[in-house]
Each structure stands twice: as C-alpha cells, then as structure tokens.
Amino acid sequence: MRRLDCALVAAGISLLASGPALADDTVRVLAPTWPGYAPVFVAIDKGYFKELGLDVDMKFEDDRSNVLAAMTRGDIEVDMRTVGEHQGRPRDASTPGVIIGTIDKSVGGDGVIADGSVKSVADLKGKTVAVEPNIPARLLLQLALKKEGMTLDDLTIKNITTPDTVAVFADSSIAAIGTYEPFMSQAVSSQTQRNGKILLSSKDSDIIVDVIDVRQDDLKANPTKYQKFMAGIFKAVELYKSDPAEFIKLTAPHYNLSDAEVKGIFDTSLTFTDKEETAKLLGTPEKPGALYGIFDLVMDLNVENKAADAKLDAAKQIDSSVMAAVAAAK
C-alpha cells in the first residue's frame, strides 16, 4: 500500500480506541500516511468542521487489515485509500465501507523506474521487475503492459517493500521497480550507475484516485453528517488554492516533514479534487460519473493480478447521493 516512510510519521500514531459508533456529530478517520489526505487535517486545524457542528478525529494507519477490522467493529466511520486498495483482498460485497467522494489524484507520485537500457515497457519482457503487492504502481504497470499485448506473467515479479526502492535499484539484476515518491526520485538520482529514469507514472493516467469510504450503517443513519464532512474538506481545498503557504504550513507537522518537502510533494505528485471535480467524478444516482468507469477498470486489473478475490459492482460500492446533495447546496 502507498505510504510515506514510517520513519517520517510522528510517534504515538495508533488505532483509535475500540467502541460503538458515536454521536451523529462525530467522525473518526483512519488513513495511510499520504499527504493527499491533508485537507482533513487542515479542516480540523482551521476549525472548519467545528463550524459545521462536527467533531472530526483523524489518525494514521498504514496496515489495511487493521483499518478494515476497525471499520467492522464500529471503531471508525471513515477510511481513505486508493480505489485499488479499496477493492483489494479480503474485501467482498459484504465488507463495510462505501465510497462517497474523492480527495486527491496521483499525478506523478506513483510510477515505474527503469535501468537506462530499458527504452519502453515492451523491453521489460522476460526481465525482473520489483514491486510491492497492491500498490498503485503495479496497476499502472499492468495497464501499460496491456497496451503492448503483455501481462505481468511476461515478467519475473520480485516482491519488495517500497521504502527499499533505493537499495533494490542498486541491484543490476532488477530491470525496473514499481514504486512511489519520494523513493522513486531518490532511487533515480542516487543510483547514477544505472542511468535510471521514470519509465511511466501516474502523470499519464487517471486511475490512481484516493477515495473516502464510509460505513454504510452510519451513512444511512446520518447522511447530513457526511455532507458536512465533505463540505469541510472542500473548504480546506479552497484554502490550498487561495493560500498554499498557509495550507502547507499546517500540513507539514502532521507528516513530520518540512514545508519545502510538503510543497515538493504537492507540486509534483498529487492534485486535490475540489467540490466541482469530485461532483463530476461521482455524478448523481441517476447519472453516474467517471469514477464508476475507473472503478471497473481497476477492478479488472486487481482480479487479474489476484489482488482481489471478488469482482465488485461499482454501483454497490459507490454512493453518489452525498456528493449530489453537496453539489446542489448553495
């Protein structure tokens, strides 16, 4: 799963305490340590949620199995992951969590780096490619291979942990690595003997989208709460547009990064989805948006690479009613 190196995360990050679902003004969130989720922290820090009558608490958790367990127990209401991670094993049609919105898109933060001798994806046939299971880069690689009439079976796949990208790229037997920032750029710049390059990245694809999952029971009981939750996020995104320096300053401490490091990630790796774009991606119950097609495409890739056991129905995994109400509000 995609995350920043755990060493970057402040001490004391852990699961929220167990307990039943709380009041209809409470939203408890778990998410990976990915800066694309920063609007939630900024909305908390700026008091946007409080102004809307919400009590929002967000903590990091990179282990997806822990998040799914917390969602099932009712310890949290919200989980944020990529579309691909939402679909991954062990999720099936009965697993708690329905997508109600998006928060960011990867536009260069995920990709595949390769040795200088590799001129195209087709050149990877029969070669060893290292990549962590169930990360966006594997999906990007699959999609690029399909365009060449190839599959992952045409490669020798070596499973790695993404923070090991720099060390793995020093091994000349590894032709390419599926990875994400900041490890992607670090490997290319530090292992100069490989004459490496970014072979493909999410800059050229629209399938790496981070989504907001909500427990269906709480959504059904408190739909207005999630309209307010999305409204608070969008207000934070608007702050980023109008005053990026303040937004970055608020974000940096949450990820134990400098302002310059956060700015670099925002400038090159991701873009936040504002109210208009999110509404367009979700569409309406009567006219589904583009996210449904993205969901189906990624679903097929995940089933193909055995990252998912069951083919899920986008119409049952996405609920566009919250965004339809937010978009309609003045």
C-alpha positions in Angstrom: 0.0 0.0 0.0 1.2 3.5 -0.7 2.5 5.5 2.3 5.4 7.7 3.3 8.3 6.0 5.1 7.1 5.2 8.6 10.1 6.9 10.0 8.5 10.2 8.8 5.5 9.6 11.0 5.3 11.2 14.4 5.5 8.9 17.4 2.3 7.7 19.1 0.2 7.0 16.0 -2.1 4.1 16.7 -5.6 2.8 16.2 -8.4 4.7 17.9 -9.9 3.2 21.0 -12.5 0.5 20.5 -16.1 1.3 21.0 -19.5 1.6 19.4 -20.5 4.2 16.8 -20.6 7.6 18.4 -23.0 10.6 18.2 -24.2 11.9 14.8 -21.7 14.8 15.1 -18.6 12.6 15.4 -16.4 11.3 12.5 -13.4 9.1 13.3 -11.0 8.6 10.4 -8.1 6.3 9.7 -5.9 6.8 6.7 -2.4 6.0 5.4 0.4 8.5 5.9 -0.1 10.0 2.4 -0.2 13.8 2.1 -3.1 13.6 -0.2 -5.3 13.4 2.9 -4.0 16.7 4.3 -7.3 18.6 3.7 -8.8 16.7 6.6 -6.1 17.8 9.0 -6.2 21.4 7.7 -10.0 21.4 8.1 -9.6 20.3 11.7 -6.8 22.8 12.5 -8.8 25.7 10.9 -12.0 24.8 12.7 -13.9 24.2 9.5 -15.5 21.0 10.8 -16.3 22.6 14.2 -18.1 25.4 12.4 -20.2 22.8 10.7 -21.0 21.1 14.0 -18.7 18.2 13.5 -16.1 16.6 15.8 -13.6 15.0 13.5 -10.6 13.0 14.6 -8.1 11.5 12.2 -5.2 9.1 12.8 -2.7 7.3 10.6 -2.8 3.6 10.0 -1.0 2.0 7.0 -2.0 -1.6 7.7 -5.2 -2.0 5.7 -6.2 -5.1 7.7 -6.2 -3.1 10.9 -8.4 -0.4 9.2 -10.9 -3.0 7.9 -11.1 -4.6 11.4 -11.7 -1.1 12.9 -14.4 -0.4 10.4 -16.1 -3.7 11.0 -16.1 -3.2 14.8 -17.5 0.3 14.5 -14.4 1.9 15.9 -14.2 4.3 13.0 -16.6 5.8 10.5 -14.3 6.7 7.6 -11.4 5.2 5.8 -9.4 6.8 2.9 -7.5 4.7 0.3 -7.0 4.5 -3.4 -9.8 2.9 -5.5 -7.5 -0.1 -6.0 -6.8 -0.5 -2.3 -10.5 -0.2 -1.5 -11.1 -3.2 -3.8 -8.2 -5.4 -2.6 -8.4 -8.7 -0.7 -10.1 -9.5 1.6 -12.9 -7.2 0.6 -16.1 -8.7 -0.7 -19.6 -7.4 -1.3 -20.4 -7.7 2.5 -17.3 -5.8 3.7 -18.2 -2.5 5.4 -17.4 0.7 3.5 -18.9 2.5 0.6 -17.2 5.3 -1.4 -18.9 8.7 -1.1 -16.3 11.0 -2.5 -12.7 11.6 -3.7 -10.0 13.7 -2.1 -7.0 13.6 -4.4 -5.5 12.1 -7.6 -1.9 11.0 -8.1 -0.3 13.0 -10.9 3.2 11.7 -10.8 3.6 10.4 -7.3 3.4 6.7 -8.4 5.2 5.0 -11.2 7.9 2.7 -12.5 11.6 3.5 -12.7 13.9 1.5 -15.0 17.5 1.0 -16.0 18.8 3.2 -18.8 18.9 0.2 -21.2 15.1 -0.1 -20.9 13.6 2.1 -23.6 9.9 1.1 -23.3 7.6 -1.1 -21.3 7.9 -3.7 -24.1 11.6 -4.0 -23.2 10.7 -5.5 -19.8 9.6 -8.8 -21.3 11.4 -11.6 -19.6 13.1 -9.3 -17.1 12.9 -8.9 -13.4 10.7 -6.2 -12.1 10.4 -5.4 -8.3 7.2 -4.1 -6.9 5.3 -4.2 -3.6 1.9 -6.0 -3.9 -1.2 -3.9 -4.0 0.3 -0.5 -4.7 -0.8 1.9 -7.5 2.4 1.3 -9.4 1.5 -2.3 -10.1 -1.8 -1.2 -11.6 0.0 1.4 -13.8 2.4 -1.3 -14.9 -0.4 -3.7 -15.7 -2.2 -1.1 -17.8 0.9 -0.2 -19.7 1.7 -3.9 -20.4 -1.9 -4.4 -21.8 -1.2 -1.8 -24.4 1.7 -3.8 -25.5 -0.2 -7.1 -25.6 1.6 -8.3 -22.4 0.7 -9.2 -18.9 2.6 -9.4 -15.6 3.1 -13.1 -16.5 5.6 -11.9 -19.2 7.8 -10.5 -16.4 9.6 -12.0 -13.4 8.0 -10.2 -10.5 10.0 -9.8 -7.2 8.0 -8.6 -4.2 9.7 -5.9 -2.2 8.9 -3.3 0.4 8.7 0.1 -1.3 11.0 2.0 1.2 13.7 -0.4 0.0 13.5 1.1 -3.6 16.9 2.8 -3.5 18.7 -0.3 -2.2 16.9 -2.6 -4.7 17.7 -0.4 -7.6 21.4 -0.8 -6.9 21.0 -4.5 -8.0 21.7 -4.7 -11.7 19.6 -7.9 -12.0 16.5 -5.7 -11.4 15.4 -4.0 -14.6 12.7 -1.9 -13.1 10.9 -1.1 -9.9 7.2 -0.1 -9.3 7.3 2.5 -6.6 6.2 5.9 -5.4 7.6 9.2 -4.2 9.8 10.1 -2.6 11.6 6.8 -3.2 11.1 7.0 -6.9 13.1 10.1 -7.4 15.6 9.2 -4.7 16.5 5.9 -6.5 17.0 7.6 -9.9 19.2 10.4 -8.5 21.3 8.3 -6.1 21.9 5.2 -8.2 23.6 7.0 -11.1 25.4 3.9 -12.3 22.0 2.6 -13.5 21.4 5.7 -15.7 17.8 5.3 -14.5 14.7 7.1 -15.5 11.0 7.2 -14.7 9.6 4.8 -17.3 5.9 5.6 -16.6 4.0 7.4 -13.9 0.5 8.4 -12.7 1.1 11.7 -14.5 -0.1 9.9 -17.6 -3.0 8.0 -16.1 -6.3 8.9 -14.3 -6.8 5.5 -12.5 -5.0 6.4 -9.2 -7.7 8.2 -7.2 -7.9 8.4 -3.5 -11.5 7.9 -2.2 -13.4 8.4 1.0 -15.1 5.2 2.4 -17.9 5.5 5.0 -19.6 2.8 7.0 -23.0 2.1 5.4 -24.9 1.9 8.6 -23.7 5.3 9.8 -24.2 6.9 6.4 -27.8 5.6 6.4 -28.4 6.9 9.9 -26.6 10.3 9.4 -26.5 11.4 5.8 -26.3 15.1 6.6 -23.1 14.4 8.7 -21.2 13.3 5.6 -22.5 16.2 3.6 -20.9 18.4 6.2 -17.8 16.3 6.3 -17.3 16.7 2.5 -18.1 20.4 2.7 -15.3 20.9 5.4 -12.8 19.1 3.2 -13.7 21.2 0.2 -13.3 24.4 2.2 -9.7 23.2 3.1 -9.0 22.5 -0.6 -10.1 26.1 -1.4 -7.7 27.3 1.2 -4.9 25.5 -0.6 -5.9 27.3 -3.8 -6.0 30.7 -2.2 -3.2 30.4 0.3 -1.0 27.4 -0.4 1.7 28.6 2.0 -0.7 28.5 5.0 -2.1 25.1 3.9 1.4 23.7 3.6 2.5 25.2 7.0 -0.5 23.5 8.6 0.1 20.2 6.8 3.9 19.7 7.5 3.8 18.9 11.2 1.2 16.2 10.7 3.6 14.3 8.4 6.8 15.3 10.2 8.0 17.0 7.1 9.4 20.4 6.3 7.3 23.0 4.4 9.6 22.6 1.4 9.2 18.8 1.4 5.4 19.1 1.5 5.5 21.7 -1.3 7.6 19.4 -3.4 5.1 16.6 -3.0 2.1 18.8 -3.7 3.8 20.3 -6.8 4.9 17.0 -8.4 2.9 14.1 -7.1 -0.8 14.9 -6.4 -3.7 17.2 -7.0 -6.6 17.7 -4.7 -10.1 17.2 -6.1 -12.3 20.2 -5.3 -16.1 20.2 -5.0 -16.7 20.6 -8.7 -14.3 17.8 -9.8 -15.5 15.4 -7.1 -19.1 16.0 -8.0 -18.2 15.3 -11.7 -16.4 12.1 -10.8 -19.2 10.8 -8.7 -22.1 12.1 -10.8 -25.6 11.5 -9.5 -27.7 8.4 -8.6 -29.4 8.9 -12.0 -26.3 9.7 -14.0 -23.1 8.0 -12.6 -19.8 9.9 -13.1 -16.4 8.8 -14.4 -15.4 7.2 -11.2 -17.6 4.2 -12.0 -15.6 3.5 -15.1 -12.3 3.9 -13.3 -13.6 1.6 -10.6 -14.4 -1.1 -13.2 -11.1 -0.8 -15.0 -9.1 -1.1 -11.8 -11.3 -3.9 -10.6 -10.4 -5.9 -13.7 -6.7 -5.3 -13.1 -7.0 -6.3 -9.4 -8.8 -9.5 -10.3 -6.2 -10.3 -13.0 -3.2 -9.8 -10.6 -5.0 -11.7 -7.8 -5.0 -8.7 -5.5 -8.8 -9.1 -5.3 -10.8 -12.3 -4.8 -14.2 -11.0 -5.9 -15.3 -8.7 -8.7 -17.2 -5.9 -7.0 -20.1 -4.0 -8.5 -19.3 -0.3 -8.8 -23.0 0.6 -8.4 -23.0 -1.0 -5.0 -19.5 0.2 -3.9 -20.1 3.9 -4.8 -22.8 6.1 -3.3 -23.1 9.3 -5.1 -26.0 10.7 -3.0 -23.8 12.6 -0.6 -22.0 14.5 -3.4 -25.2 15.1 -5.3 -26.5 16.9 -2.2 -23.3 18.8 -1.6 -23.2 19.9 -5.2 -26.8 21.1 -5.1 -26.2 23.1 -1.9 -25.5 26.8 -2.3 
